Amino acid sequence: MSRDPSAPDPTPRRSLDQDADGGELVSDVLAALRPAGVVFDCDGLLMDTERCWTTAETAVFATRGLPYGPAEKGRFIGKSVPASALMMAEVFGEPGNEAAIEAEVLDRVEDVLLREAEPMPGALQLVDLLRPRVPIAVASNSPRAVLDVTLTRAGLTDTFGAVVAADEVPVPKPGPDLYLAACELLGVPASQCLAFEDSTTGVSAARAAGMAVIAVPSPEHPALGADLELDSLAHPALVAWAASL
């Protein structure tokens, strides 16, 4: 990622949206970012899928007579499906049943995604602005089958120069493999690329790959460690920045 040496250093990682002069500070930080490539997370960042996953996971818990609330959700958000299934097996007292639990979750979530998933505010506009200006990709902690369903629902199946799913790399997020693979497919060094994320797990993955990160976390699940936190992909300064590249 090339940065203007005269521009403010974006390394203070806090939510500038919360400052009284946040608009100017956000613009200043963005002005220093001139990426050679951009890689998006998908779930919770481009697409509002978390509630779909919550619906599926709630049903899986309910079949075992267990509640599924914010505390349970907080344990699974941002994690890969195999990692979540392993944790569920522990919670359910079903050691060795991870594969069946994973299949159950995937069957339920694919059905909900096809019916209910919607783009996050500003996501489609930002993708449309960046696509002709810089190579773009998706690096998702979802498996390929779920990712394809989600992108189909969004109308984004032929939009990105690269799309990498969790089951296509040795180690999913928070490891760097997904981001490194996406950048390699784009033909751009990860150090020159910008990641968009919504979770601490994803931010850690992008950081491990050597990338700068903009996070748009949910209020309930802050994304720690990003260069910049915004409240939406529709933030006016972000839209203006994308149009200026």
C-alpha atoms as one frame of an Amber mdcrd trajectory, in Angstrom:
protein
   0.000   0.000   0.000   1.617   3.297  -1.028   1.041   6.222   1.297   1.672
   9.918   0.885   4.481  10.656   3.382   3.042  14.115   4.061  -0.358  12.697
   5.020  -1.321  11.798   8.595  -0.168   8.385   9.789  -3.281   6.168  10.005
  -1.788   3.844  12.619  -3.802   5.264  15.566  -6.545   2.649  15.361  -9.772
   4.079  16.694 -13.187   4.916  15.411 -12.826   8.376  13.924 -16.578   8.506
  13.382 -16.916   9.126  17.092 -14.891  12.362  17.066 -16.488  15.780  16.761
 -14.258  16.507  13.761 -14.458  12.904  12.559 -15.473  13.812   9.023 -12.262
  15.723   8.360 -10.119  13.088  10.073 -11.689  10.285   8.063 -10.996  12.184
   4.832  -7.391  12.777   5.883  -6.774   9.104   6.645  -8.417   7.982   3.412
  -6.391  10.482   1.394  -3.246   8.628   2.477  -4.518   5.330   1.073  -3.887
   4.654  -2.605  -4.177   0.869  -2.882  -3.071  -1.180  -5.855  -5.851  -3.653
  -5.024  -8.853  -3.958  -2.710 -10.088  -7.153  -1.045 -13.490  -7.367   0.630
 -14.788  -9.685   3.277 -18.326 -10.796   2.402 -20.454 -11.846   5.383 -21.412
  -8.837   7.483 -19.389  -6.484   5.284 -20.759  -6.661   1.731 -23.858  -8.638
   2.620 -26.088  -8.552   5.679 -25.785 -12.262   6.304 -25.155 -12.384  10.036
 -28.856 -12.530  10.800 -29.117 -15.423   8.323 -26.356 -17.277  10.123 -28.054
 -16.435  13.430 -31.327 -17.928  12.169 -29.552 -21.117  11.081 -27.466 -21.422
  14.241 -30.483 -20.746  16.447 -32.300 -23.629  14.757 -29.342 -25.957  15.245
 -29.203 -25.083  18.948 -32.994 -25.422  19.251 -32.953 -29.005  17.950 -30.903
 -29.778  21.035 -33.108 -27.805  23.417 -30.484 -25.100  23.890 -30.911 -21.307
  23.760 -28.945 -19.165  21.310 -28.522 -15.537  22.312 -25.992 -12.678  22.036
 -23.414 -14.475  24.181 -23.477 -17.523  21.922 -23.436 -15.383  18.786 -20.380
 -13.524  20.048 -18.442 -16.779  20.185 -19.056 -17.643  16.537 -19.040 -14.350
  14.626 -16.194 -14.094  12.114 -15.080 -17.712  12.562 -14.922 -20.316   9.824
 -17.668 -22.928   9.664 -15.349 -25.804  10.711 -14.153 -23.769  13.703 -17.756
 -22.977  14.658 -18.789 -26.617  14.257 -15.942 -27.701  16.532 -17.083 -25.229
  19.184 -20.695 -26.353  18.808 -19.678 -29.993  19.251 -18.115 -29.017  22.564
 -21.177 -27.047  23.662 -23.538 -29.857  22.615 -21.464 -32.565  24.243 -21.078
 -34.242  20.849 -17.338 -34.832  20.411 -16.545 -36.323  17.023 -19.805 -35.075
  15.483 -18.294 -31.918  13.987 -18.819 -32.942  10.351 -22.525 -33.629  10.857
 -23.003 -30.375  12.747 -21.203 -28.458  10.001 -23.420 -30.030   7.326 -26.531
 -29.213   9.362 -25.528 -25.567   9.750 -24.661 -25.221   6.048 -27.916 -26.766
   4.863 -29.917 -24.385   7.006 -27.936 -21.235   6.225 -27.909 -21.723   2.444
 -31.691 -21.860   2.454 -31.980 -18.684   4.535 -29.362 -16.818   2.488 -31.171
 -17.455  -0.785 -34.373 -16.021   0.669 -33.255 -13.247   2.994 -29.682 -11.958
   2.542 -29.455  -8.307   1.495 -26.527  -5.982   0.644 -25.132  -3.859   3.440
 -25.683  -0.090   3.086 -23.314   1.369   0.504 -21.799  -1.998  -0.463 -22.958
  -2.201  -4.060 -22.180   1.460  -4.725 -18.651   1.109  -3.337 -17.996  -2.023
  -5.396 -19.308  -0.272  -8.517 -17.048   2.732  -7.874 -13.903   0.689  -7.220
 -14.301  -1.945  -9.925 -13.175   0.221 -12.885 -10.464   1.931 -10.840  -8.585
  -0.843  -9.039  -8.504  -4.667  -9.017 -10.989  -5.999  -6.468 -11.483  -9.383
  -4.812 -13.416 -11.193  -2.102 -11.801 -13.246   0.667 -14.465 -14.970   2.747
 -14.384 -17.212   5.783 -17.431 -18.999   4.386 -17.023 -22.192   2.345 -17.355
 -21.935  -1.438 -20.933 -23.263  -1.582 -22.183 -20.636   0.863 -20.116 -17.846
  -0.672 -21.477 -18.588  -4.143 -25.054 -18.512  -2.822 -24.406 -15.184  -1.133
 -22.795 -13.536  -4.164 -25.561 -14.864  -6.406 -28.174 -13.351  -4.105 -26.281
 -10.033  -4.299 -25.935 -10.110  -8.076 -22.135 -10.015  -7.740 -21.142 -13.336
  -9.285 -19.124 -11.833 -12.167 -17.919  -8.691 -10.433 -14.588  -9.546  -8.819
 -11.188 -10.339 -10.254 -10.757 -13.051  -7.621 -13.009 -14.813  -5.123 -11.474
 -17.058  -2.457 -13.405 -19.164   0.059 -12.343 -20.643   3.384 -12.283 -24.221
   2.134  -9.830 -23.288  -0.628  -6.884 -22.351   1.603  -4.911 -24.302   4.233
  -5.853 -22.013   7.121  -8.875 -19.654   7.136  -9.093 -16.352   9.019  -7.561
 -15.249  11.375  -4.692 -16.749   9.374  -3.479 -14.677   6.408  -4.006 -17.386
   3.757  -7.283 -16.078   2.335  -5.972 -12.562   1.852  -2.640 -13.718   0.480
  -4.395 -15.982  -2.022  -6.775 -13.215  -3.140  -3.927 -10.741  -3.648  -1.895
 -13.330  -5.558  -4.827 -13.979  -7.883  -5.148 -10.233  -8.440  -1.436 -10.081
  -9.212  -0.816  -7.421  -6.565   1.417  -7.709  -3.459  -0.646  -7.868  -0.274
   1.421  -5.021   1.182  -0.001  -2.774  -1.534  -3.624  -3.835  -1.020  -6.416
  -2.602   1.228  -8.807  -4.915   3.072 -12.368  -4.155   4.135 -13.530  -6.123
   7.172 -16.205  -6.208   9.863 -14.735  -8.440  12.589 -11.632  -8.704  14.739
 -11.001 -12.145  13.216 -10.953 -10.642   9.731  -8.856  -7.646  10.724  -6.298
 -10.006  12.271  -6.167 -11.993   9.025  -5.605  -8.914   6.883  -2.977  -7.599
   9.294  -1.175 -10.945   9.208  -1.073 -10.641   5.410   0.553  -7.206   5.722
  -2.443  -5.203   4.540  -3.984  -1.924   5.602  -7.548  -2.384   6.882 -10.763
  -0.383   6.976 -13.360  -1.894   9.304 -17.115  -1.429   9.386 -17.997  -3.375
  12.537 -21.403  -3.872  14.069 -21.954  -1.964  17.339 -22.146  -5.280  19.205
 -18.894  -6.655  17.770 -16.139  -4.042  17.373 -13.388  -4.862  14.882 -10.209
  -4.203  16.802  -6.933  -3.290  15.119  -8.065  -1.601  11.893  -6.431   1.528
  10.493  -9.844   3.131  10.317 -13.310   2.258  11.612 -16.395   3.595   9.850
 -20.061   3.195  10.629 -21.009   2.263   7.060 -19.671   1.593   3.579 -21.961
   4.451   2.594 -19.875   6.964   4.599 -19.664  10.082   2.385 -15.895  10.394
   2.801 -15.413   6.776   1.742 -17.599   7.235  -1.319 -15.685  10.383  -2.280
 -12.368   8.592  -1.768 -13.389   5.675  -3.983 -14.490   8.062  -6.723 -11.131
   9.841  -6.545  -8.912   6.805  -7.175
